Each structure stands twice: as C-alpha cells, then as structure tokens.
Amino acid sequence: MPTRPAITTRAHCSSLRSFLATLLLSTPCLSSSFLLASHSLSISKPINTGAANNLAKEGANNLFFSTCTTSSLKMSNSASSNTDPLTELNLPTPLVLGSGSFTRKLILKEMQIPFILKVKPIDERNIGDRSDGSDPSDLVMTLAKAKSQALISALLDPNTINGNSDSGDSVIEDKYDMTLTPQLQKEWIVLTADQVVTHSNSILEKPSDIKQAKEFVSKYAASPPSTVGSVILTHFPSKISVSGVDISTIHFKPSLGEEYGELIDRLLEDGAPVLSCAGGLMVEHPFVVEFIDRIDGTQDGVMGLSKDLVLRLLKELKEELEKEQ
C-alpha cells in the first residue's frame, strides 16, 4: 500500500463553557483546564506489526501551538452529542481501547463511544528518549506506536490468548484477553495513547520522595508545566493509521513560589497521592486550584485523551478509508 502524505491541522479557540468539576484518578494527575487545543494530525502508512521496541520516531514534528486564556478554569464542551461518533461515521464499533487508564475510559464514555478494553503491556521505560531537551512529542508518539504495534500483533496472533502472560496468573483478566468478539472479527479500530508532563525542557517522572515533589512544585510559579499527549487510531484490515499530539499548559500564580512546601504538606495530610503523580501535583485538587492563574488547553487533554483530537482523527480515518474504496 502506498505511503500517505502527512496531514496537519491547527486547532482554533472556541467559546469557554461550564465551571471546572473536581475529577479524581486523573492521569497524570494534572487534570483540569479549559478549551484550547494544540493538535497535530497525521496520516501514516500501514503500521508494521513487528517488534514494538524497534520503532522509528516519525510523525510527531507537525505540532502547532495556539493560545486561549481566561481567569477562570473552564471545561471543554466538545463531543457533547448523544450520538455515537463511530456509528455516525459508519466506522466499526466498538472501539478497541489499548489503554488501562481510568480517565481515558471515562472520557470515551462521556463521548458516547462504545469500546472494549484490550491491553498488551510493554516495557515503556526502555522505549524513547527522555533526556533533557528531548522532544516530548516524539516520545509520546513513539510510545503510543509501541503500544499499538504490541497490541495489534497480539490480537492477530492466534497463539496469543493472554496479553499479560508474564504475570503468571492462571485466570486471564478481561483486558488481557487477546480474543476478539465475533462482531470485530472482520473489521476493527484500535486506539492507543500516551502522555507525559514536561517542565523547562525536562520530562518529569513521579517524584521519588516528598523532597523531590516539593522541588518540582517550587519551580512551577516561575515557569509553567505542560502535558503532552498522543493518540493513534489504526484500522484493520486496511492497516491505515492516523495520529496526533495535544498539548496543555498550566500557569500558576506567583504565590505558589512561596507556599509550595505548605501546599504539599496540606495535600499529604488530606491523603492526596502526591508521589503517584507525574510532576508531583494534582491540579484538580481544591487546595491546588487556588494557586492556578490559567490553563491553556483542554480538560480532557490534560486528563490524557483530548476529545477534539479523537473526533478529528476519527473523521480523518473515515476520509482515508473512503479513498481506499
């Protein structure tokens, strides 16, 4: 099948709506924002279902930035229709979600997109470049491709039944069961995604201890952290793949620079999982909200799956499939 040229599009600011709702269990814990999205969309050649660790970095360079600000935290109102987008576009349903993220499942439910969960674990830490100054969009795209390739290979391999065979469990969890329902035997779409938190040209992991958490947060008043997330949709049997990147940036008030230590202590006393959050801070927590000046991006994008980006990719995928007919 011939290689398809990359297609890029710029997201535009829309009206700002509805007040921020408190959302728990977010990934990567920076989980509130408002309606602006920076997206990159691309159409790629069919995915090679070979080994997931032998990936070339590609398609993550067409990234656009735009700005939309407000003094209040707002939620995106994208994809509020009660119609299933897959049915509306005449695409195969349900979607195969290749992610165990709680928030991605929540967002797809909000979008009225039916899905089944299929997860094939990979060794993420040995894939991609996390060094200071590296491009986080390259990293998240590389990881999403690795997840997609690993999952698709397992789904196509009749000898692979348990996608998490290394666990040693005799009973297969539903999400690791690599068999597809009869409804999806002939045609299906896989969605995989990845997201990182960045700050001052560094990719932040979960803090190793309270001291490091305070060190992370102490710098956010001087320069804002961002979330960078990728989404890949792959259709079978055509093997057509579309992908994109979304960015959201969280701007804090100067007062955080003086009160970061007390803030972390209050969060810990309240039972907040500070050490389980990349970057060490839960933006959705009421204690943190008072320090936020504005957020450029989308709430769902910060949570790990931009609704706008998913809808755009579904439409791009539909257009590409029509070209093949």
N, C-alpha and C positions, 0 to 999 in steps of 0.2 A: 504494500500500500504506500503511495507517495507521501513524502513528508509535507505537512501542512505548515504554512507560514504562521508566525506568532501574531496574535491579535491582541491589541491593548485598548483599554478604555479608561476614561477618567471619571471618578465618582463626583457628583455635584451635591452641594448643600441643599437640604430640603427643610421644611418647616420643623421647628422643635416642639415636641409634644410630651405630655404627661410626666409627672414627677417621678424621680428615681425610687424604685421599690427595693427594699432590702432583699438581697439574694445571697443565699449561703451555698457552700460547697462549690465555689467557683473555681475555675482553672484559668490562669494560675494564681488566683486569689485577688487579682486586680479586676474587680468585676462590677464597675459602674461606669456609665458615660453617656454621651449624647451624640446626636445624629450627624455625623460627618463620617465619611469612609474614604480611605485611600486604598484603591484597589489596583491590582494588575491582573489582567486576564490573558491567558494564552491557550492556543490550541496546539496540541503536540502530536507527533507521530505515534503510532501504536506503542504501548508500553511493552518492553521486553520483560517477559515473566521469569527471567533468570534470577541469579542470586541477588538478594536485596542489598548486600553490602558492597557490590561492585557498581556503584552509581556514579554517573557523571553529573556534575552540577549544571543545570541548564534551566532556562525559562524563568528565572527569578530576578532578572535585571530590569524588566519593564515595569518599574514601580513608580507610581505618581503620588505626590503629596498635595493636599489642599487643606484649607483652614476654615473652620467654622466654630465660633466661640460664643459662650454665654456665661453669665454669672451664676446661673443655677444648673444643677445637674438634671439632665433630661434623658428620657429613654427614646430609642428609635421605635417608630411605629411601622416599620417595614413588615411586609408579609402578614398583614392583619386579616387577610381574606379567609373565609371559612372553607375555601375551595382547596383541595389537594393539588399543589402545583404539578406533581407528576401526572396526575390524571388530566389536568388542564392542558399540559403539553403533549399528551399522548405518549408518555415515556413509561417504561416498565416500572411496576410497583409491586411490592415495597422496595425502598432503597436498602442497599446493604451498607450499614454503617460500620466502618472498620475502626472504631474507637470506643473505649470503655469509659470515656469522660461523662460524668453525670450531667454537666452543663450542656454538652453537645446533644445529649439525648433530650434534655429539657427544651432546648431551642428548636429542635426538629419537631417536637410535639407542639410547640407554640406556632410553628409554621404549617401545622396540619399535614406534615409529610410523614406517611407511614414508613416504618423501617423495621428491619431485623438486625440484630447485633451479631457481628462476627469479628472476632479479634484474634490476630496472629501476632504474638509478642515478638519483638526484635530487640537486639542489643543496641539501643539508641545511643548510648554514650560513646560507642566506637564508630559512629557514623557522623560525618560532617565536621566542619571547622568551628570551634568555639573560642579561638584565640582572640585576644583584644584587637579590635579593629576589623575583625572579620565581618562579612555581610550577613546579618541575621536572616534576611530574606532568602539567601542561598541555603542557610542551614535548615530553616523550616520547610522549604520546598524539597530539599534533599531527604529529610526525614519523612515527610508525607509520601514521597515517591517510594522510599524504602518500605514503609508500612503497606502501601498499595501493592507493590510487587510481591511482598511476602504473603499477603492475604490472598491475592489472586492466584499465585502459584499453588497455595494450599487448597483453595476452592476447586481448582482444575485438576488436582492430583487425586485420583480415585483411591490411592493408598493412604492419603492423609485424612484421618477422621477426627483426631484430637489435635487442635491447633496449639495446645499447650502441653504437649506430651512430656516436656521436661519437668512438669510439676509432680509427676509420679502418682497423681490421683487416679483411682480406678473408675470413678464416676466423672463423666465429661460434663462440665458446665455448658449451658446452652450457648453462651457467647463463644466458646472454643470449639463447638461442634461445626466442622467444616462441610457438612452436607447441606445442600440447598433444597428448599421445598419444591414440589412439582411445578408450582407457579413460576419459579425462577430458573427452571432447568434450561430454557432456551435463550432467555434474554434477561440481563440484569445490569444495574449500575452500582458501582462501589464508590463510597465517599470515604476518603481518609484526610486527616488534618494534623497540623502540629502548631505549636505556639511557644514562643519564648518571651521573657522580659529582658529589656535592654536598658542600659544607663551609661552615658558617657563613653560610648563605643565599646562597652563590655556587655557580654551576655551573662545575666545573673542566674545562679542556681539557687536552690533553697539554702538559707543560712545554716551553717554548721552548729551555731550556738547563739545564745542571746546577745553576746558581744558583737558578733558579726551582723546580726539582724539590726542592731542599733547603728552599726557602721553604715549599712546600706541606707537606712532611712534618713540618717543625718545629712545625706547628700542630696536628697530629693527636693529640698526647698531651693537649692542653688540651680539645679538643672533637672528637668522632669524625666521620669522613667517612661518607657513605652512598651506596649505589647505588639509583637509581630506574629501574625498567624497566616498559615497557608491552608488551602483547600484544593483537593484534587478529586475530580469525578472521572471514572473510567467506565465505558460501556462495553459490554460483551453481548454478542460475539464480534462486533466491529473492531474492538480494541481502541476506539477513539478516546482520547483523554483530553480534558480541559482543566486548567489550573489557574489559581490566582492567589494574591497576597493582600492582606488587610493590616493596617497599622492604626493604633490608637495611642494617644499620648496624654498622660495625667500630669496636670500642673498644680503644684502645691503652694500654699501661702508661705510667706517668709517666716511666719511664726513657727512653722514646723522645725526650722533650723535650730530653734532654742528649746523646743519642748519634745523633741523626738524620743529622748530617753524616758521621760514620764509617760509618753504615749504608748511605747512598747510595754512598759510595766503595767499600765492600765489594761492593755489588750490581754496580757498574760493572766492577770488577775480575773479577767472576765472569761477566761477559758478559750480565747481565740487561738487557733493553731498557727501561730506566727512562724514556727520552724518548719511547717509543712507548705509554706507559701514561697514560691519563687520571688525573690526580691524582698521578702520578709514583711509584707504589708498587705492587709485586707482592705481594699478601697471601699468595699460595700459596708464595712462595719461603721456603726453610728459614731464611734469615737474618732474615726478617721475622716468621715465626711466633713466635719467642721474645719478641717485643715485644707480641703480641696478648693482651689480657686476656679478651675475649669478642667474639662476633659475634652480633647479633640478626638473624635472617633465615634464608635457605636458601642452601646452597652453589650450587645451580643458579640461584637468583635472582641471586646476586652475579655468576655467570658470564654472565648475560644472558637466561636463559629459565627461569622458575620452573615446575617440573613440576606442582606443585599447581595453579598458576594455569591452565596449559594444560588439565589434566584438568577443572577446574571449568568452563572456557569451552566445552570440547567437550560437556559434559553440558548446559550452558545452551543451546548451539546446537541440540542434539538436541531439547530441550524446545520451543524456538521453532519448529523445523521441524514437529514433531508438531502444533502449534497451527494451522499453515497447511494441514494436510491436511484 
